[in-house]
Amino acid sequence: MTTPLNSRADVLALLNGQRPARVPCFSGLINVTAPGLNQLDLRFSETHTDPQKMAAAAASTHRLFGFESAVAPLDLCVEAEALGAVVDFRADEPEPMFPLIATPLIHHPDEFDATPPADFLQRGRLPMAREALRLLRAEVGHEIVVGAFIPGPFTLAMQISPLNNLLIEVARAPQAIARLLGPLTDLLIDVARSYREAGADFLTVHEMGGSPGLIGPRAFEALVLPPLQKLLRALPRPRVLSVCGNTNRALPQLAAAGADALSLDQLNDLARTRAALGPDALLFGNIDPVGVLANGTPATVRAAVSAALAAGADAIWPGCDLWPSLPAENMHAMIEAVHG
């Protein structure tokens, strides 16, 4: 299915609070598919270390299916790698798999050096991600929006320290978590601004690890919400906050973060969120990327799209990153259900 001719203008209008006449289908998170990679004769592991391949893979879901955005980078490890973490690109996996941090950079929050390296933005793959965004803007930016995403502060902490250790400190020594999230937030501000300067039309903050569905609404409000607010205040608009898990008990806190739109996953009751936050809130979601898009059928995909629209979604988004090994017919079904 082809992308609507007015896609870029419609999505930019929506991101700036002006609802277009139709509901678009796009994402601010990773949306690379195995069918797209196969068409390009690329392995997913190759796309993380070459800006041309990264840009080609990021644009492939638009070109193959009519998806209305292209997003870079293509993994959550970029910032952690720039801080010194070693990345496993999982090149030996038979199917496309997301990169992982091979070994933790620290084991306790107080081990982190809060003084940022002066050349941080030139480290690791950060320059490569910016080059991929420049390429995307030149190649598809006249048709669709180009997005960039960063991890939220707690999610970045998860990339440099074992999650179980962080969760223990959330309960036992929350002040140590706060000391860690402060400098990480400052680094993320610099990264996100550099992505916008490189060509991204909008930014998504992906706070999957610091979700109130994982650490609880109280810990979210006390520890994660303040750095999130600082981060979002410092970023140029438009800004989307993506939060995974069951967030139904933390809707006021999510709204208080200060994003221009919220991306919600399939565990969120979208109709309840719409009722709680009112008609003016921009809500994106909430198609299950694994249970529906990867493992469902075209019929279940169409039903999920209909349910999200009926619940009040302003844009159809996968609830998290696309699972690359999904059937092409399910992507077609999602986009056709929206455009139809």
N, C-alpha and C positions, 0 to 999 in steps of 0.2 A: 504494500500500500504506500502511496506517495505521501510525503509530508505536505500539509496545507501550505499554499503559497504565502499566506500571511502568518506563518508559524512564528517567526522571530518577533514580529511586532506584537502578536497576541501574547506571547509568553512574557516579553518585557513589560507589557502593560499590566499583566496579572501580577508580576513580581513587584510592581510599583503601586499595587493596590487598586488597579482599575480592571474589573472583571470583563473579559472579552465576551463575545456572543457565544462562544463555544468553550468547552472544557478541553484543555490540552493534555497530552500524555508525554511526560518528560521526567527527568530526575536530576538531582544535584549530586548523586552518588555514582559509584562505579557501575557502568552499564555495558560491559563487554560480553559478547556471547561466543560460544564455540562455533556456531554457524558463520558468524562474521569473521572469526579468526581463520576458519577453514577456507573461506573465500579468498582471504588475503595470503593464504599459505604461511601463516604465522603460528608459532607456539606462544602461549600466554606469557611464559617466562621471558621470552625475548622482548616483549613490549615494555618491560620495566627499565631497561637499560639503554634504550635507543630512542631519542625524541621523535624521529620520523615514524618508527614502528608504534610508539605510544600514541601519537596523533592519529595514525591510520586506524589502529584498533579502536580508539575512542570514537572516531567518526563512523565506524562500520555499522553500528546499530541504527543510526539514522539512515545510512545509505541502503542497508538491506531491508529494514522494516518500516522506515518512516518515523522512527523515534525522534522526539523534538528537542533533543539536547545532545551535546557531546561534552564529556567531562574528563579532566585530568587532575592529578595523577591517577594511577590505576591500582594503588595499594595504600594501606594505612601506615606503612613503615618508613615513609620518606623522612619525616621529621626526626624520628628516633635514630635512623641511620646517620643523619647529619650530626646528631649528638654523639655518635660513636658506636652505636649498636650494629651488630653484624646481622645481615638479612639473608635468609634462606629463600631463594627464588623458586624452589621446588621444581627445578628443571627436569628432574627424573620422573615426575608424576605422569601417568598416562593420560590424565584428563587435566584441563585447566584448573589450577588451584591458586588461591591467593598467597602471596609471600607471607612469611612469618619471621619474627625476630628469633635468631638461632639461640642466643644466650642472653639472659638479662644483663642490662648495663649496670643496674644497682639492685640491691636486695632490701634496702631500707630507705625510706624517703630522705633521711638526713644525710645519706651518702651522696646526694646529688650536688654538684657544684653549681651554685646559683648564679655565678658570674658567666654571662653568655659569651661565647667566643666572638671576637670582633668580626670574623669572617664567616659567621654562621650561614648566611644566605648563599655563600659560594660553596658550601660543603655538600658532600654526598651527591644525591640526585636532585637536589633543589634546582640547580640551574637547568637540568634536563627537563624537569616538569614545566618550568617557565617557557622553555623553548617549544615544548609540545603545545602549550597553550597558544603561543604565537602562531604556530603552524595551523592549529585548529581555527583560530580567528581568521586567518587568511584563506583557508580552504573551504570551510563550511559556515563561517560566521555571518555571511550574508543571507543564509537560509534559516538557520536555527541559532538558539542561544548556546554560548560556550560557558560552561561552569567549571569552577574549581572547588575542591573540598579540602578541609583540614580536620584532623581529629579535635574533639573537645579536649580541654585540659586534663580531665581525669582519664580519658581514653589514651592520650599521649603518655600519661603516667603508667598506664597498663602496658604500653609498648616498651617501656624501659625498666619496669619492675614487675615481678610476678604478681598476678592479680590476687592470689590468696594472701600474700603479704600486705598488700594495700588494704584489703577488706579487714584484716586483723587490726591494722592501724586506724582505720575509720572508726572502729569501736573503742580501741584502747588508747590511741594517741592522735585524736583528730587534728591537734595543732601541728603535728608533723606533716600530715597530708596538706594542710593549708600552706605550710612553708614550701612544699614541693610544687603545688599548683600555681603559686604566684609567678615564679620565673618562667614556668612552662607557658603560662598565659602570655607573657610578654614576647616570648619567642614566636608563638602562634600568630600574634598580631602582625609581627614583621613578615612572616611567611605569607599570610593571607593578603596583606597589602601588596606584596611583590607579585602575587598571582593576578590580582586585579590589574596592576600596571602592565603585566605581560599579555593581557587580552581577555581575561575572564569577565563575562557580563554580570555574573552573580557568584556569591560565595555560599557554601553550605558548611556549617559546623556540625560535624558528626559526633555527637556525644553518646556513643553506644555504650561505653563502659560505665560512665557516670550516670546512667539512667536511674530515675527513682524506682524503676521496676527492678533494678539490680541491687542498689545500695539502700533503697527505702526512701520515702518522701522526706523524712526528717533529716537524714544525712545529706540528701540532695540539697535541701534548702540551706542547710548550715554550711556545707563544704563546697558544693559544686556550683550552686547558683551564683554566688558572688563573683568568682572568676569568669563564669559564663557571661554575666552582665558586663563585666569590664571588657571582655573580648568583643562582644557584639557592639558595645558602644563605640569601640575604637575602629570598627570596620566600616568601609564605605557600603552604602546600600546599593542593591538589595541583598539581604542576608536571610538565609533559611536555617532553622535549627532542626536537626534530625535527631530524634531520641528513640531508642529501641525499647521494646518490652511493654509491659502493662503499665501505662502511665495514667490510668483513670483516676487515681487518688492524688495526683499532683498537677492537675490542670491549672490552678492559679499560679503555681510556681513556674510552670512552663511558659505561661503567658507573660509572667514578670521578667523572664530572661531578656526580652526586648528585641526578639527577632521580628522580621517582617512577615515571616510565614513559618508554620510548623509542619514538619514531615513526621507522620505517625505510622507505626507499623501495625500489623494485623492483630496484635493483642490489645490495641487501643479500641475502645468503643467509640467509633467516629461520630455516630449520632449523638452520643452523650457529650462528647467534646464540643460538637457544634452547639448543642443546647447550653452548655456551660459558658462557652466563650463568646457566643453571640454571632450575629450574621456578618459582622465586619471582619472577623478573624479569617486569615487565609490558612486553609487546612489542606495539606497534600497527603495523599496516601490511597489506600493502605493495603495494597495487593501483596499477598504473601509470596515472597520471591522463591521459596523452596516448596512449600506444600501445594501451592497453586500453580505458579509459573513453571517451576522445574518438574514437579511430579504430578500435576493435574492434567486435565484434558482441555481442549478448546471450550467445551461446554462449561466446565468449572471456572475457567478464566473469565468467560463472558458473565457468568453469574456473580463473580467477585467484583467485576467492574460495575455491574448494575447496582450491587449493594453499596459500593463506595459512593457512587453518584447519588443514590437515594439518601444516603446518610449525610450528604452535604459536602463532599470533596470538591474543592475548587480546581484541583488538577489530579489526574491519576498518576501516582508514583508507585513503583515497587516499595514495599515497606523497609527495605534495606538495599544493599548492593544486589544487583542481579547475580543469581548463581549461573556461572557461564554455561554449564552443560545443561541447557534447557532446550526443549524442542522448538524448532523454528515455528511450527504451527501455533504454539501457545503465544509467542510474541505477536504473530500476525493477529491472533484472536483478540489480544488485549488492545492493540492499536485500532483494529477495525471496530471493536465494541465502543471505543471512545469516539472515534471519528464518525461512526454511524449514528 
